[in-house]
Amino acid sequence: MTKKMTPAARADRKKKSDIALAIAEQVVHLRTRSGLTQGELAVRMGTYGPVISRLESGLHFPSLDTVRKVAAALGGRVQVDIVDVKLPKRPGRPKKR
């Protein structure tokens, strides 16, 4: 029997899928611009070619550690931006006149 996903769970899965695809596209772009094969990138990361293939498929959400290893193997670093945060106004602060 298959459980039905709630709308919130479905939205969360979609967000993760979008992120996984964006990471995959960036890895493919950077790897190919660096002139590396999947196997060569794997060696630099200390892993195997199928791991890179899986990452580049965009079907699996990589761990932050994996993304960090990819960046290091390509001579870069990871940068995380948190954007579009809508903070509530702070209550109880009198307005200055």
PLY file of the C-alpha trace (Angstrom):
ply
format ascii 1.0
element vertex 97
property float x
property float y
property float z
element edge 96
property int vertex1
property int vertex2
end_header
0.00 0.00 0.00
1.38 3.40 -1.00
0.96 6.38 1.28
-0.38 9.52 -0.29
1.84 12.54 0.10
0.47 15.64 1.70
0.66 18.85 -0.34
3.39 20.11 2.02
5.44 16.92 1.52
4.96 17.15 -2.23
6.12 20.79 -2.23
9.16 19.88 -0.11
10.09 17.08 -2.52
9.74 19.49 -5.47
12.05 22.04 -3.78
14.66 19.35 -3.11
14.36 18.11 -6.68
14.86 21.64 -8.03
17.95 22.09 -5.84
19.37 18.69 -6.85
18.93 19.57 -10.54
20.58 22.98 -10.07
23.55 21.36 -8.30
23.79 18.69 -11.02
23.79 21.29 -13.78
26.49 23.31 -12.05
28.68 20.24 -11.44
28.42 19.17 -15.10
29.19 22.72 -16.26
32.21 23.16 -13.97
33.56 19.65 -14.58
33.39 19.97 -18.35
34.81 23.51 -18.31
37.68 22.10 -16.26
38.25 19.45 -18.93
37.63 16.57 -16.53
35.81 13.31 -17.10
33.50 11.92 -14.44
36.20 9.38 -13.61
38.87 12.04 -13.18
36.63 14.11 -10.91
35.85 10.97 -8.92
39.56 10.26 -8.42
40.12 13.82 -7.21
37.27 13.35 -4.74
38.46 9.94 -3.60
35.33 8.19 -4.86
34.08 6.26 -7.92
32.69 7.33 -11.31
29.16 6.06 -10.63
28.95 8.46 -7.67
29.60 11.39 -10.02
27.14 10.01 -12.54
24.46 9.78 -9.86
25.22 13.32 -8.67
25.07 14.69 -12.22
21.76 12.95 -12.92
19.98 15.41 -10.62
17.79 12.61 -9.31
19.44 12.44 -5.88
19.88 15.21 -3.34
23.60 15.35 -2.44
24.84 15.96 1.07
26.57 19.23 1.83
29.75 17.22 2.43
29.55 15.79 -1.10
29.05 19.26 -2.56
32.04 20.48 -0.54
34.18 17.63 -1.89
33.15 18.42 -5.47
34.02 22.08 -4.99
37.41 21.23 -3.48
38.17 18.74 -6.28
37.44 21.49 -8.81
39.57 24.00 -6.91
36.66 25.98 -5.51
34.61 26.32 -2.38
30.95 26.16 -1.42
28.97 29.32 -0.75
25.46 29.19 0.69
23.11 32.14 0.37
19.85 32.42 2.26
17.68 34.81 0.31
14.21 36.32 0.29
13.73 36.07 4.04
10.77 38.08 5.22
11.41 39.00 8.81
8.54 40.16 11.00
8.70 43.64 12.40
10.03 43.66 15.91
7.18 44.35 18.31
7.40 46.65 21.29
9.91 49.11 19.96
8.68 52.66 20.16
9.04 54.79 17.06
11.56 57.59 17.26
10.18 61.06 16.71
0 1
1 2
2 3
3 4
4 5
5 6
6 7
7 8
8 9
9 10
10 11
11 12
12 13
13 14
14 15
15 16
16 17
17 18
18 19
19 20
20 21
21 22
22 23
23 24
24 25
25 26
26 27
27 28
28 29
29 30
30 31
31 32
32 33
33 34
34 35
35 36
36 37
37 38
38 39
39 40
40 41
41 42
42 43
43 44
44 45
45 46
46 47
47 48
48 49
49 50
50 51
51 52
52 53
53 54
54 55
55 56
56 57
57 58
58 59
59 60
60 61
61 62
62 63
63 64
64 65
65 66
66 67
67 68
68 69
69 70
70 71
71 72
72 73
73 74
74 75
75 76
76 77
77 78
78 79
79 80
80 81
81 82
82 83
83 84
84 85
85 86
86 87
87 88
88 89
89 90
90 91
91 92
92 93
93 94
94 95
95 96
